[in-house]
Amino acid sequence: MNLLELGWIFLTDPLNLSLSLGSILMALLVLWWSRNSGLSVAKRVFLIYAHIAFLIVPVALFAYASGCALPASDCTVKTALYAMPFILAGVITTAGVLGYFVMPRLYRRRMGARALRGPLARFVAQQADKHGLRAPSLHVIDSAVPQAFSFSSFKPAIFISAGMLDILSANEVKAVLLHELGHLAHRSSLLKFSATLAHAVSPVAKFASMHHALDREECEADRFATTIQGTHRHLESARRKVEGFLAFSE
Ligand SMILES: [Zn+2]
């Protein structure tokens, strides 16, 4: 049986057809939604992961259905039940690998990020070295909204917006960069990433407990920054300024 015939068999099954079309529709919907620049960075990243996951569903379904169409395979309800967790795991893993390693690169391009050199980059490199961390690259994103975030995949990277650099003093910027370095030290971007991915797979997946874990990660990152600076002052004033900006712009 060739691929075309397998495809025909797959698509003439109403369940396969409706699931695939529904999934593709959802993928397009979340992609369109993720382009809304009014959303927070976290929401946009989440929507992009969701997009990837929705796109993989029809492929996984087709692979499974085609497996059943092969003469040698025994496609009973039992094997279908056994196969489901593996298919799901496959979908999650593929979305995960794609998301975790491709996202930072995609993000750099989408957000029009450029590498930041000079004293701030040297500061980050020095602090990373001092704490036995791989020095992350530092990028400025072209956005007036004050925001900062980090990724710790193959190449750790910290992103800070032009808006953030505009409203903060030098010490406050350093506090923010140290907070992000704290995240890289605790690899919390992996946790954030997992939470995001879980949300993509199941919108109700232990929502509360994940938020709890993320709160703890924020505290750890704060502690990393305030211990190095020897004061809470800069981090707190940075947070006040950002909150002030967001309150004003809403
Ligand atoms: Zn944080």
Residues whose N, C-alpha, C, O or C-beta is under 5 A from the ligand:
A	BS01	ZN	E218 A221
